[in-house]
Amino acid sequence: MAGTEDDGVIDWTAEAEAVIEDVKQFVKEIVISERIQPLRTGIFINVTTEENEKFCVEFCSQGFRVAGHSYDEVTDNSDIWYETPYSLLSTISPQYCLLFGNSLMQKLSDLQKSQENQD
């Protein structure tokens, strides 16, 4: 993990920042919750999908889960955990799948053009 400190404690803020950087182009907004303080065991991230749906997502060693359906809200006791932010977003945001797929196709196209230019 990106945010593991020397004593084996995970820096959840650093981990969340890495997740945010990785998926921010596929959602309208994604930020670390300012109202719910990071814990030694995890952190909460607020997400607005391209469909304008708001979620509070718990991120911990178990993975990712929807904790609430508004920012800074922990009201959903869902026991459905996702291993990656991608699998969570695929479930809660159909537009995520489309945007991710388009991004992947563009990268593959760019790679192909780059290889053709080298020949």
Buried (B, 14 or more C-beta within 10 A) or exposed (E): EEBEEEEEEBBBEBBBBBBBEEBEEBBBEBEBBEEBEBEEEBBBBBBBBBEEBBBBBBBBEEBBBBBBEEBBBEEBEEEEBBEEBBEBBBBBBEBBBEBBEEEEEEEEEEEEEEEEEEE
